[in-house]
Amino acid sequence: MIPRNDGPMDPGEYIRHLVASEPAYYARCDQLFAAYQDAITSGREPTPDEKHEMRRRKVVAGAQAVAAACRIVQAEYRRWRTEGPTA
């Protein structure tokens, strides 16, 4: 029998679903990252899932660094516009 498809979730139901599954998602990510670190220290080859989690964390860390730099530049530019350049 073909399963019934009720169509996409309404926005409220979708958000509730995301919020309910978020702790399990991050627990799994932390578990994969810990397993990756354990693999490196013990000398075994990390699994593809562990490697993927490490790459994802590197990308997120890079994006956070760029966002922080942009905020610093924007704040300095605002200060420069209001106070003028200081030598």
C-alpha positions as CSV (number, residue, x, y, z in Angstrom):
1,M,0.0,0.0,0.0
2,I,1.2,3.5,-0.9
3,P,1.6,5.7,2.2
4,R,-0.7,8.7,2.4
5,N,1.0,12.1,1.8
6,D,-0.8,15.0,3.4
7,G,1.4,17.5,1.7
8,P,3.9,19.8,3.2
9,M,3.6,20.7,6.9
10,D,2.1,24.1,7.8
11,P,4.8,26.6,9.0
12,G,3.8,26.2,12.7
13,E,4.0,22.4,12.6
14,Y,7.3,22.6,10.7
15,I,8.9,24.9,13.3
16,R,7.6,22.7,16.2
17,H,9.1,19.7,14.5
18,L,12.5,21.5,14.1
19,V,12.6,22.7,17.7
20,A,11.7,19.2,18.9
21,S,14.4,17.5,16.9
22,E,17.1,20.1,17.5
23,P,18.7,18.7,20.7
24,A,19.0,15.2,19.1
25,Y,20.6,16.8,16.0
26,Y,23.3,18.7,18.0
27,A,23.9,15.7,20.3
28,R,24.6,13.6,17.2
29,C,26.9,16.3,15.8
30,D,28.8,16.4,19.1
31,Q,29.1,12.6,19.2
32,L,30.5,12.6,15.6
33,F,33.0,15.3,16.4
34,A,34.1,13.5,19.6
35,A,34.5,10.3,17.6
36,Y,36.5,12.1,14.9
37,Q,38.9,13.5,17.6
38,D,39.2,10.0,19.1
39,A,40.0,8.5,15.7
40,I,42.8,11.0,15.2
41,T,44.3,10.5,18.6
42,S,44.1,6.7,18.4
43,G,45.4,6.5,14.8
44,R,42.4,5.0,13.1
45,E,40.8,6.3,10.0
46,P,37.7,8.5,10.7
47,T,34.4,7.4,9.1
48,P,32.9,9.5,6.3
49,D,30.3,10.8,8.7
50,E,33.0,11.9,11.2
51,K,35.0,13.6,8.4
52,H,31.9,15.3,7.1
53,E,31.1,16.7,10.6
54,M,34.7,18.0,10.9
55,R,34.4,19.8,7.5
56,R,31.0,21.2,8.5
57,R,32.5,22.6,11.8
58,K,35.4,24.2,9.9
59,V,33.0,25.9,7.5
60,V,30.8,27.1,10.3
61,A,33.9,28.4,12.2
62,G,35.1,30.2,9.1
63,A,31.7,31.8,8.5
64,Q,31.6,33.0,12.1
65,A,35.0,34.6,11.8
66,V,34.0,36.4,8.6
67,A,30.7,37.6,10.2
68,A,32.7,38.9,13.3
69,A,35.1,40.7,11.1
70,C,32.2,42.3,9.1
71,R,30.6,43.5,12.4
72,I,33.9,45.0,13.5
73,V,34.4,46.8,10.2
74,Q,30.8,48.1,10.2
75,A,31.1,49.4,13.8
76,E,34.4,51.1,12.9
77,Y,32.9,52.6,9.8
78,R,29.9,54.0,11.8
79,R,32.3,55.5,14.4
80,W,34.4,57.0,11.6
81,R,31.3,58.6,10.0
82,T,30.1,60.1,13.3
83,E,33.5,61.1,14.8
84,G,35.6,61.5,11.7
85,P,38.9,59.9,11.1
86,T,41.5,60.0,13.9
87,A,45.1,59.9,13.0
